[in-house]
């Protein structure tokens, strides 16, 4: 997976045909080592292919992978289709989390003392 991520970073950075050395350089910049055989296999499989087509193909493959939860694959489909439209679900979850934090802080005030008084 790290090899694919490094390849994608190189492509998104404007390098239309990253070499094994490019992929290794990206991995080394974050302290990771690249496997020569895996890098060569990756480069041979993606050579000459459009980046958007590769991403679309990957999304289709991920949609068929079971997610392991009780949702029967729905979380994968939602995650794979996200990105452009945005969703209010993460914002709602974040708001709930903030409310819980506020409640916890308020409960400390009810004890009659504070660590910072």
N, C-alpha and C positions, 0 to 999 in steps of 0.2 A: 504494500500500500504506500509506503514511503517513496518508493521509486515512481509510482504513478503521480503522487502529489508533487514531487520535484519536477517531473516532466511537465505537468500542467502549469506549474509556476513559471517554468521557462517559456512555455507557449504563451501564457497570458502576459508575460513580460515583453513579448514582441519577437521572440526567437521562433521562427516558423519551422525550423528543423534542428531541435536540440540534439547534441551528440552525447555520447556516454560521459565524456569529460564534463559537459555542461551539467548533466544530472548529478554527477559525483560532486561537483563544485557546490551545487545548491545544498546537497545533503551535508557536506562538510561544514557549510556555514552555520548549521544548527547542531553540529557535533554528532551527526549520524554517519555511518559507513554504508557505502553502496556495494551491492553484490554484482560483479561484472556480468555473470551469466543472466541474472534477472533483468538487468538494464538492457542488455543486448536483445533478449527476448521481447521486452516491452517495445524497444525501438523498432524491431522488425515487424511487430504486429500493428503499430500505429503509423508506420511510414506512409506518407502520401495521403493520409486521411484527414478530413476536416475536423477541427476540434469540436464544433457544435454537433456534428454527427456522432462523434465518440461519446459525448455527454448524453445525448438522446438515447443511444444504444445502451449505455450503462443504466439509465433510468428505467428502461424497459426491463432489463435483467433484474434490477433491484425490486421491481414491483412484484415479481413472482417469488421472492424470498420470504419465507415465513418470519414474522417479527418476534415470535416467542412469547408475546403477551396474550391476553385474552381477546384482543381485537381482531384476530383472524387476518392480519395483513394490512389493516387500515392505517396503522401508524407509518408503515413504509410508504404507502401511497401518498399520504399527506406530506411526509417529509420530502419525497421525491418531487412532488408537484409544487412545493413552496419555492420561495426565492423572489419572485417578481411581484406578486399581488399583496403580500403581507397578510397577517392574520391577527385578529383581536384576541385569540386564545392566549398567546404568550403574555400579552399586556394584561389580560384579566388575571392570569396566574401570578404575575408580578405584583399586581395591586393587592391581591389576597395576601401575598407574602408580606408586603409592607404593612398591611393592616395587622397581621399577627405580631410583627415586631413592635408596632405602636402599642398594642394591647399589653405586651410584655413589659414595656417601659412604664406604662401607666400602672401596672400592678406593683411595680417597685415603689412608686409614690405612695401607694396605699399602706405600706409598711411603716411609714412615719419617719424614715430616715433615708439618707442617700450617701453614697460613697464619696461624693464630691462636695458635701456641705461642710 
